[in-house]
Amino acid sequence: MQIREKLQNTFQEAYQDALSHGGADFKRFFIWFRNLEDAENEARIDQPEYRDPKLDAARSAIEQFTGFTDLRIRRKPKLRMTLRKHDEEFNVEQLSDGERNMLALVGDMARRLSILNPQAQYPNQGKGVVIIDEIDLHLHPRWQREVVGKLESVFPHCQFILSTHSPQVISELKPESVMLLKDGRLLGHAPRALGLDSSEVLEELMEGDARNVEVAQQIQSIHHLLAHDKIQDAQVALDALKASTGDIPATLELDAAIQSLKWLEDDAS
């Protein structure tokens, strides 16, 4: 990792590129962290227990958010940032895109808050307004569900304005925290959000199809056949559908419905 710049810890630096595309700046975080760690290591020669509060804030934020521990700079055989994940040391470049994105986001926020609150013992308690576009980008679905809550927990006095297309993110939020946009127009608050499953978010709030369109049409067709007592035709159509989908909840329900109708038909005869 070839990073040789030095940064000035000024208020201006705290806002540098904050509104640019991809505002979470890992390079600046790396340089800032390395410079402070160099100073911390020098201070610990005389004070072994010393820890820089700004570095501690960054380490704590990243650990709370990702579970990664022991964030540090290694200088040999080459300059790199490492951390421990599941008790094993990793170069940050070995992490997934989503993990690196979260490391960069949380680390960069901790850096900016530390610069803006130079005397604070707990910089992560600083106030601010944070705008993040596509918060779900590259994140595993489990992290999508957790990301907003963790941001609010790690940076409790920051206000977050986020955009997302992820049902997992939306279903973790109270309706009053969700504003709906369509074609650049503000539609208002979501009527409901918290606790909805992904398919309900897609259908109710995002006007999307929760199920594959072709599969949905086949299921609807089978229901239509059953409604007109065409049980054998429905069975043939269901068998064809199951050849593509296997046993899914919808096909199991249709199977049960067909069997019930067959029993009723047999009893009647």
N, C-alpha and C positions, 0 to 999 in steps of 0.2 A: 504494500500500500504506500504509494508515493505522496505524502502530504508534508509539506515543509513550511507552510505559511504560519505566521503568527497573527493573532487577533487582538484588537484593543477592546477591553471590557468597558465600553461606554454605552450610554443609553441608546445612542444611534445604532450601535452594533446589535443591541437587543431586538431592534425592529428591521434589521437588514434583511431584505428579500422575504419579509413575512407574508406579503401578498402576492408573491410570484407563484407560478405553477410549481407544484411540488414544494411548498414552503418549508416543510420539515427538512432541515439541511444536515445530513449526516456528516458531511465533510467538516462543516464549522463545529459541530458537536465534538467530533474526533479531535480537532486541533485544540479546542477549549479544554476538553477533558485531559488531553496529554499535557498541556501547559500547567494546569492546576495539579496534576498528579506529580509532575516533576518537582514543583514547589513543595507539595505535601511530603514527598519522599525525602527531600532535603531537610525539611523541618523535623522529620521523625528520627533523624540521626541523633538529635539532642533530646527530642521528646517522643519516645517510641509509641506513646498512646495517642498522639495527635492525629486527628482526622479533619480534613477540610470540610466545613459544613456545606459548601456548594457541591463538592463531589459526593458527599453523603446524601444530599438531596437527590442527585441524579441516580445514584446507585439504588436508593430506596424506592424512587419512583419506578424504575425499570423492574426491580424485584417484585414490587406490589402488582405491577401491571402484567408482567410476563412470567414471573417465577424464576427468571435468570438471575444468578448470583455471581459474586466475585468479578464484577466488571473491572477490567484493567487493561493497560497498554503493555504489550510485549515488544521488546526492541531487538531481540535476537531469536532466530537467525534473520528475521526481517521485521520491520515495523508493522504492528497489527493490533487490533483490539480483540480481546478474548473475553469469554464469560463461561460460566458453568451452567449446563443444562442437564438435568437428571444426573448430577454428580460427575459429569464428564465435561472436559474443557473443549470448547469450540471456538474457532475463529468466526467472527461475526459474518464473514463472507460465506460460511458454510450454512447459514440459516436459510430458511425458506423466504420467499419474497414477502409474505405476510409478516413473518417474524422480524425481518429487517425493517420493514415499513413501520411497525410498532416501536421497535427500538429507536429508530430515527425520530419518530414523532414525539415519543415520551422524553427521550434524551434532549431533543431540541427545545421542547417546552420547558424542561427543567433548567436548561442553560439560559434561556431568555429570562425566566423568572429570577434566576440567581443574579444576572446582570442588573436587572431592574430593582432588585432588593439586596444591595450589596452588604448591608449590615444585618440582614435577617438571619436568625438561627435556623429557621425553617423556611427556606425560599419557596417551597412548593405550596405554602399557605398564601402566597401572593395573589393579588387580584388582577384580573384581566379579562378580555374578551377574545375568544379563540374561534376562528372560522376554519372549518375543515371540509373540503369537498370530497365526496365519495368516501366516507369513512370506512366503508366495508371493503374497499379495494384490496384484492389479494388475500383477504382474511378467511380463515377456516370458518365454517358456519358457527361453531361453538364460540369462537372469538367474536363473531359478529353479534351474538347475543349479549356478550359480556362487555363489549368495548365502551359503551356509553356510561354504564354504571361504574366501571373502573376509572374512566376519566374524571367523573364527578367525585370519586373517592380519593384519588391521588392528588387532584388539584381542586379542592373543595370550594375555593373562592373565585374560581374562574367561571365565566358564562360561556357556554359552548353553542355555536351555531353550526349545525352539521347538515350536509346533504347526503342522501342515500337512496339507492334503489333496492335495498335489501329488506325483504319481509322479516328476516331474523332480527335486524336492528329495530324496525318499527314496532314489532310485537313486544318489545321490552320497555316501551315508553308509554307514559300516560297520554291520553288523547289531547290534553291541553298543551302538551309539549310537541305535538306533531302538526305542522302546517303543510297543507297539500298545495302543490303547484301543478299547473297544466298549461303547456304552451306559453310559459312565462307569466301566466296569470295566477294570482293568489286566490285559492278557493276557500280558504278558511281552515279552522281546526278539523282534525279527523274526528268523526263522530265517536269512534272507539278505536283502540289500538292494543293496549296492554292485555295480554292473555290470548289474543287471537293466534290461531296457528297460521303457518305460512300460506296455505291455500286461501284462507279467509282474507288475509292481507292482500294477496294478489287480486282476488275477485272483488272485494269491497272497496279497497282504497286505491288500488293501482290499475283497476279496470283491465286486468289480464286474465288469462286462462290458467287455472290451477293445474289442469290436466292437459296432456297432449291432445290437440284438437281432434285428430283422427280417432284416437281411442275414445274420447268423449262422445263423438258422433256415433261410434259403434255401440257404446253403452246406451245411448239415447234410443237408437234403433231397436235394440233388444227390449228395452222397456216398452216401446211402442208395440212390438210384436206381442208381448205378454198382455198388454192392455186389450188387445184384440183376440186373445185366446189362441194365438198361433204358437202353441208351446213347442212343437217340433221344429218349426222354423227358428224360434228363439234359441233352442238347444244347439242347432247347427251353427248359428251366428256366434253363440257364446263359445263353442269349441274352437271356432276360427280365431276369435279374439284371444282366448287363452293360449293358443299356439304362439301368439306374439308376446303376450304380457306375462304368462304364467299366472300363478295364483296371487291376485292382489285383492284388497278388501272389496272392491266393486264387483269383481268376477265371483268371489265367494258368496256375496249377497245375492247375485243373480242366480247362481247355482242353487242356493237354498230356496229361492222363490220358485224356480222351475220345478224342483223336487216336490215342493208343497202343492203346486198346481197339478202335478202328475198324480200325487196321492189322492187329491180331491177328485180328479177325473176318474181314477180307478174305483174309488168308493161309489161314485155316481153310477158307474156301469155295473 
